[in-house]
Amino acid sequence: MTDTLPDRLSSDPTSEFYDAALLERGVGVLFKGAEKTNVEEYCVSEGWIRVQAGKAKDRKGQPLTIKLKGPVEVFFKED
């Protein structure tokens, strides 16, 4: 497995940017210098993350998300 993370990654299995092997390995996200644990999706090149907006759900039962813009850094979590 490669040690480089993709530019964009999602934790939603229906997304085209979903990668179960990477998520199982453990990916950490730093957003504006603080580690975030509730990230649903990120894009490093465009500088945004998507996080769940409270406990609200859409009509399909998926959590509603909001996009936050700022500097994004990703890393593999160490065991």
N, CA, C and O atoms as a GROMACS GRO file, in nm:
protein
  316
    1MET      N    1   0.084  -0.117   0.000
    1MET     CA    2   0.000   0.000   0.000
    1MET      C    3   0.089   0.124   0.000
    1MET      O    4   0.196   0.125   0.062
    2THR      N    5   0.047   0.226  -0.067
    2THR     CA    6   0.125   0.349  -0.079
    2THR      C    7   0.113   0.435   0.047
    2THR      O    8   0.015   0.424   0.121
    3ASP      N    9   0.212   0.519   0.070
    3ASP     CA   10   0.212   0.607   0.187
    3ASP      C   11   0.161   0.747   0.155
    3ASP      O   12   0.173   0.837   0.238
    4THR      N   13   0.105   0.767   0.038
    4THR     CA   14   0.049   0.898   0.004
    4THR      C   15  -0.102   0.890   0.011
    4THR      O   16  -0.163   0.792  -0.032
    5LEU      N   17  -0.160   0.994   0.066
    5LEU     CA   18  -0.306   1.000   0.078
    5LEU      C   19  -0.364   1.069  -0.045
    5LEU      O   20  -0.298   1.154  -0.105
    6PRO      N   21  -0.487   1.033  -0.084
    6PRO     CA   22  -0.548   1.098  -0.199
    6PRO      C   23  -0.585   1.243  -0.167
    6PRO      O   24  -0.597   1.282  -0.051
    7ASP      N   25  -0.601   1.323  -0.272
    7ASP     CA   26  -0.639   1.462  -0.257
    7ASP      C   27  -0.779   1.475  -0.197
    7ASP      O   28  -0.807   1.572  -0.126
    8ARG      N   29  -0.865   1.378  -0.226
    8ARG     CA   30  -1.002   1.383  -0.177
    8ARG      C   31  -1.042   1.244  -0.129
    8ARG      O   32  -1.014   1.144  -0.194
    9LEU      N   33  -1.109   1.238  -0.012
    9LEU     CA   34  -1.150   1.111   0.046
    9LEU      C   35  -1.281   1.130   0.118
    9LEU      O   36  -1.303   1.233   0.182
   10SER      N   37  -1.370   1.031   0.109
   10SER     CA   38  -1.500   1.038   0.173
   10SER      C   39  -1.522   0.912   0.257
   10SER      O   40  -1.471   0.805   0.225
   11SER      N   41  -1.599   0.927   0.365
   11SER     CA   42  -1.632   0.812   0.449
   11SER      C   43  -1.768   0.753   0.413
   11SER      O   44  -1.813   0.658   0.477
   12ASP      N   45  -1.833   0.809   0.311
   12ASP     CA   46  -1.964   0.760   0.265
   12ASP      C   47  -1.944   0.651   0.160
   12ASP      O   48  -1.886   0.677   0.054
   13PRO      N   49  -1.991   0.528   0.186
   13PRO     CA   50  -1.969   0.418   0.091
   13PRO      C   51  -2.032   0.440  -0.047
   13PRO      O   52  -1.992   0.373  -0.143
   14THR      N   53  -2.128   0.530  -0.061
   14THR     CA   54  -2.190   0.554  -0.191
   14THR      C   55  -2.113   0.657  -0.274
   14THR      O   56  -2.146   0.679  -0.390
   15SER      N   57  -2.012   0.720  -0.216
   15SER     CA   58  -1.935   0.822  -0.285
   15SER      C   59  -1.828   0.759  -0.374
   15SER      O   60  -1.777   0.651  -0.344
   16GLU      N   61  -1.796   0.826  -0.484
   16GLU     CA   62  -1.689   0.778  -0.572
   16GLU      C   63  -1.551   0.797  -0.509
   16GLU      O   64  -1.454   0.739  -0.557
   17PHE      N   65  -1.541   0.877  -0.403
   17PHE     CA   66  -1.414   0.904  -0.336
   17PHE      C   67  -1.394   0.818  -0.211
   17PHE      O   68  -1.304   0.845  -0.132
   18TYR      N   69  -1.476   0.716  -0.192
   18TYR     CA   70  -1.469   0.626  -0.078
   18TYR      C   71  -1.359   0.522  -0.102
   18TYR      O   72  -1.349   0.465  -0.210
   19ASP      N   73  -1.277   0.498   0.001
   19ASP     CA   74  -1.173   0.396  -0.006
   19ASP      C   75  -1.166   0.325   0.130
   19ASP      O   76  -1.108   0.379   0.224
   20ALA      N   77  -1.224   0.207   0.138
   20ALA     CA   78  -1.234   0.135   0.265
   20ALA      C   79  -1.097   0.100   0.322
   20ALA      O   80  -1.078   0.106   0.443
   21ALA      N   81  -1.002   0.062   0.237
   21ALA     CA   82  -0.869   0.022   0.285
   21ALA      C   83  -0.798   0.138   0.355
   21ALA      O   84  -0.737   0.120   0.460
   22LEU      N   85  -0.806   0.257   0.297
   22LEU     CA   86  -0.743   0.373   0.359
   22LEU      C   87  -0.812   0.411   0.491
   22LEU      O   88  -0.745   0.442   0.589
   23LEU      N   89  -0.943   0.408   0.493
   23LEU     CA   90  -1.016   0.443   0.614
   23LEU      C   91  -0.989   0.343   0.726
   23LEU      O   92  -0.983   0.381   0.843
   24GLU      N   93  -0.974   0.216   0.690
   24GLU     CA   94  -0.943   0.114   0.789
   24GLU      C   95  -0.804   0.134   0.848
   24GLU      O   96  -0.780   0.107   0.966
   25ARG      N   97  -0.713   0.181   0.765
   25ARG     CA   98  -0.576   0.206   0.811
   25ARG      C   99  -0.572   0.324   0.910
   25ARG      O  100  -0.488   0.326   1.000
   26GLY      N  101  -0.662   0.419   0.893
   26GLY     CA  102  -0.670   0.533   0.985
   26GLY      C  103  -0.615   0.660   0.923
   26GLY      O  104  -0.495   0.671   0.898
   27VAL      N  105  -0.703   0.755   0.898
   27VAL     CA  106  -0.664   0.882   0.838
   27VAL      C  107  -0.702   0.993   0.935
   27VAL      O  108  -0.816   0.999   0.982
   28GLY      N  109  -0.609   1.081   0.963
   28GLY     CA  110  -0.635   1.196   1.048
   28GLY      C  111  -0.643   1.322   0.965
   28GLY      O  112  -0.579   1.331   0.860
   29VAL      N  113  -0.722   1.420   1.011
   29VAL     CA  114  -0.739   1.544   0.938
   29VAL      C  115  -0.712   1.661   1.032
   29VAL      O  116  -0.770   1.672   1.140
   30LEU      N  117  -0.621   1.750   0.989
   30LEU     CA  118  -0.598   1.875   1.059
   30LEU      C  119  -0.665   1.986   0.980
   30LEU      O  120  -0.634   2.006   0.862
   31PHE      N  121  -0.756   2.057   1.043
   31PHE     CA  122  -0.827   2.167   0.978
   31PHE      C  123  -0.798   2.294   1.057
   31PHE      O  124  -0.833   2.304   1.175
   32LYS      N  125  -0.735   2.389   0.993
   32LYS     CA  126  -0.691   2.514   1.057
   32LYS      C  127  -0.606   2.486   1.180
   32LYS      O  128  -0.615   2.556   1.281
   33GLY      N  129  -0.522   2.382   1.171
   33GLY     CA  130  -0.429   2.350   1.278
   33GLY      C  131  -0.483   2.263   1.389
   33GLY      O  132  -0.407   2.224   1.478
   34ALA      N  133  -0.613   2.232   1.389
   34ALA     CA  134  -0.674   2.149   1.494
   34ALA      C  135  -0.718   2.016   1.433
   34ALA      O  136  -0.773   2.011   1.323
   35GLU      N  137  -0.695   1.907   1.507
   35GLU     CA  138  -0.737   1.776   1.458
   35GLU      C  139  -0.888   1.761   1.470
   35GLU      O  140  -0.946   1.788   1.576
   36LYS      N  141  -0.952   1.720   1.362
   36LYS     CA  142  -1.096   1.698   1.359
   36LYS      C  143  -1.124   1.549   1.349
   36LYS      O  144  -1.061   1.478   1.270
   37THR      N  145  -1.219   1.502   1.429
   37THR     CA  146  -1.252   1.360   1.428
   37THR      C  147  -1.388   1.333   1.365
   37THR      O  148  -1.426   1.217   1.349
   38ASN      N  149  -1.462   1.437   1.328
   38ASN     CA  150  -1.597   1.420   1.274
   38ASN      C  151  -1.606   1.454   1.126
   38ASN      O  152  -1.712   1.496   1.079
   39VAL      N  153  -1.498   1.437   1.052
   39VAL     CA  154  -1.494   1.473   0.910
   39VAL      C  155  -1.558   1.362   0.827
   39VAL      O  156  -1.520   1.246   0.838
   40GLU      N  157  -1.654   1.400   0.743
   40GLU     CA  158  -1.720   1.305   0.652
   40GLU      C  159  -1.645   1.296   0.519
   40GLU      O  160  -1.637   1.189   0.458
   41GLU      N  161  -1.589   1.410   0.474
   41GLU     CA  162  -1.519   1.415   0.346
   41GLU      C  163  -1.422   1.533   0.350
   41GLU      O  164  -1.447   1.632   0.419
   42TYR      N  165  -1.311   1.521   0.276
   42TYR     CA  166  -1.218   1.633   0.268
   42TYR      C  167  -1.163   1.646   0.127
   42TYR      O  168  -1.167   1.551   0.049
   43CYS      N  169  -1.113   1.765   0.095
   43CYS     CA  170  -1.042   1.791  -0.030
   43CYS      C  171  -0.928   1.886   0.002
   43CYS      O  172  -0.951   2.001   0.039
   44VAL      N  173  -0.805   1.838  -0.013
   44VAL     CA  174  -0.688   1.917   0.022
   44VAL      C  175  -0.666   2.030  -0.079
   44VAL      O  176  -0.643   2.144  -0.038
   45SER      N  177  -0.674   2.002  -0.209
   45SER     CA  178  -0.642   2.102  -0.311
   45SER      C  179  -0.742   2.218  -0.311
   45SER      O  180  -0.704   2.332  -0.338
   46GLU      N  181  -0.869   2.190  -0.282
   46GLU     CA  182  -0.970   2.296  -0.279
   46GLU      C  183  -0.982   2.359  -0.140
   46GLU      O  184  -1.045   2.464  -0.126
   47GLY      N  185  -0.925   2.297  -0.037
   47GLY     CA  186  -0.922   2.353   0.097
   47GLY      C  187  -1.056   2.352   0.168
   47GLY      O  188  -1.101   2.457   0.216
   48TRP      N  189  -1.121   2.235   0.178
   48TRP     CA  190  -1.247   2.226   0.252
   48TRP      C  191  -1.264   2.088   0.314
   48TRP      O  192  -1.203   1.990   0.272
   49ILE      N  193  -1.351   2.084   0.415
   49ILE     CA  194  -1.394   1.958   0.476
   49ILE      C  195  -1.546   1.961   0.488
   49ILE      O  196  -1.606   2.069   0.490
   50ARG      N  197  -1.606   1.845   0.497
   50ARG     CA  198  -1.750   1.834   0.525
   50ARG      C  199  -1.765   1.766   0.660
   50ARG      O  200  -1.707   1.659   0.684
   51VAL      N  201  -1.844   1.828   0.748
   51VAL     CA  202  -1.871   1.772   0.880
   51VAL      C  203  -2.021   1.762   0.899
   51VAL      O  204  -2.098   1.835   0.836
   52GLN      N  205  -2.062   1.671   0.985
   52GLN     CA  206  -2.203   1.650   1.011
   52GLN      C  207  -2.262   1.771   1.082
   52GLN      O  208  -2.201   1.826   1.174
   53ALA      N  209  -2.381   1.812   1.040
   53ALA     CA  210  -2.450   1.929   1.097
   53ALA      C  211  -2.548   1.881   1.203
   53ALA      O  212  -2.666   1.863   1.176
   54GLY      N  213  -2.498   1.861   1.324
   54GLY     CA  214  -2.584   1.817   1.432
   54GLY      C  215  -2.635   1.676   1.410
   54GLY      O  216  -2.564   1.591   1.356
   55LYS      N  217  -2.759   1.651   1.452
   55LYS     CA  218  -2.818   1.518   1.435
   55LYS      C  219  -2.920   1.515   1.322
   55LYS      O  220  -2.994   1.417   1.309
   56ALA      N  221  -2.924   1.619   1.241
   56ALA     CA  222  -3.020   1.629   1.132
   56ALA      C  223  -2.991   1.525   1.025
   56ALA      O  224  -2.875   1.495   0.996
   57LYS      N  225  -3.096   1.470   0.967
   57LYS     CA  226  -3.085   1.371   0.860
   57LYS      C  227  -3.164   1.419   0.738
   57LYS      O  228  -3.261   1.494   0.752
   58ASP      N  229  -3.122   1.376   0.620
   58ASP     CA  230  -3.200   1.408   0.502
   58ASP      C  231  -3.309   1.302   0.484
   58ASP      O  232  -3.322   1.212   0.568
   59ARG      N  233  -3.385   1.311   0.378
   59ARG     CA  234  -3.500   1.219   0.362
   59ARG      C  235  -3.457   1.075   0.333
   59ARG      O  236  -3.539   0.984   0.341
   60LYS      N  237  -3.331   1.053   0.300
   60LYS     CA  238  -3.279   0.918   0.278
   60LYS      C  239  -3.213   0.861   0.403
   60LYS      O  240  -3.165   0.748   0.401
   61GLY      N  241  -3.211   0.940   0.512
   61GLY     CA  242  -3.153   0.893   0.637
   61GLY      C  243  -3.005   0.922   0.651
   61GLY      O  244  -2.943   0.882   0.750
   62GLN      N  245  -2.946   0.992   0.554
   62GLN     CA  246  -2.805   1.029   0.560
   62GLN      C  247  -2.789   1.157   0.642
   62GLN      O  248  -2.878   1.243   0.639
   63PRO      N  249  -2.680   1.172   0.714
   63PRO     CA  250  -2.660   1.295   0.792
   63PRO      C  251  -2.641   1.416   0.701
   63PRO      O  252  -2.577   1.407   0.596
   64LEU      N  253  -2.698   1.529   0.742
   64LEU     CA  254  -2.676   1.654   0.670
   64LEU      C  255  -2.536   1.703   0.704
   64LEU      O  256  -2.492   1.693   0.818
   65THR      N  257  -2.466   1.756   0.604
   65THR     CA  258  -2.330   1.803   0.626
   65THR      C  259  -2.317   1.950   0.585
   65THR      O  260  -2.395   2.001   0.504
   66ILE      N  261  -2.217   2.014   0.642
   66ILE     CA  262  -2.184   2.150   0.602
   66ILE      C  263  -2.038   2.153   0.557
   66ILE      O  264  -1.955   2.077   0.607
   67LYS      N  265  -2.009   2.242   0.462
   67LYS     CA  266  -1.874   2.254   0.410
   67LYS      C  267  -1.804   2.369   0.482
   67LYS      O  268  -1.856   2.481   0.487
   68LEU      N  269  -1.686   2.340   0.537
   68LEU     CA  270  -1.604   2.441   0.602
   68LEU      C  271  -1.479   2.461   0.519
   68LEU      O  272  -1.414   2.364   0.480
   69LYS      N  273  -1.444   2.588   0.492
   69LYS     CA  274  -1.328   2.618   0.409
   69LYS      C  275  -1.212   2.666   0.495
   69LYS      O  276  -1.230   2.741   0.590
   70GLY      N  277  -1.093   2.620   0.459
   70GLY     CA  278  -0.971   2.658   0.529
   70GLY      C  279  -0.860   2.561   0.494
   70GLY      O  280  -0.880   2.470   0.414
   71PRO      N  281  -0.742   2.581   0.551
   71PRO     CA  282  -0.630   2.491   0.522
   71PRO      C  283  -0.653   2.351   0.578
   71PRO      O  284  -0.692   2.335   0.694
   72VAL      N  285  -0.629   2.250   0.495
   72VAL     CA  286  -0.652   2.110   0.532
   72VAL      C  287  -0.521   2.033   0.517
   72VAL      O  288  -0.453   2.042   0.414
   73GLU      N  289  -0.486   1.956   0.620
   73GLU     CA  290  -0.372   1.866   0.615
   73GLU      C  291  -0.420   1.728   0.656
   73GLU      O  292  -0.500   1.716   0.749
   74VAL      N  293  -0.372   1.625   0.588
   74VAL     CA  294  -0.412   1.488   0.621
   74VAL      C  295  -0.289   1.404   0.652
   74VAL      O  296  -0.179   1.432   0.602
   75PHE      N  297  -0.307   1.302   0.734
   75PHE     CA  298  -0.197   1.216   0.775
   75PHE      C  299  -0.251   1.080   0.813
   75PHE      O  300  -0.370   1.064   0.841
   76PHE      N  301  -0.161   0.980   0.814
   76PHE     CA  302  -0.199   0.847   0.864
   76PHE      C  303  -0.185   0.847   1.014
   76PHE      O  304  -0.085   0.895   1.068
   77LYS      N  305  -0.284   0.793   1.082
   77LYS     CA  306  -0.277   0.782   1.228
   77LYS      C  307  -0.185   0.668   1.263
   77LYS      O  308  -0.188   0.562   1.200
   78GLU      N  309  -0.103   0.688   1.365
   78GLU     CA  310  -0.011   0.585   1.413
   78GLU      C  311  -0.079   0.504   1.521
   78GLU      O  312  -0.156   0.559   1.600
   79ASP      N  313  -0.053   0.375   1.524
   79ASP     CA  314  -0.113   0.288   1.626
   79ASP      C  315  -0.038   0.297   1.757
   79ASP      O  316  -0.075   0.231   1.854
   0.00000   0.00000   0.00000
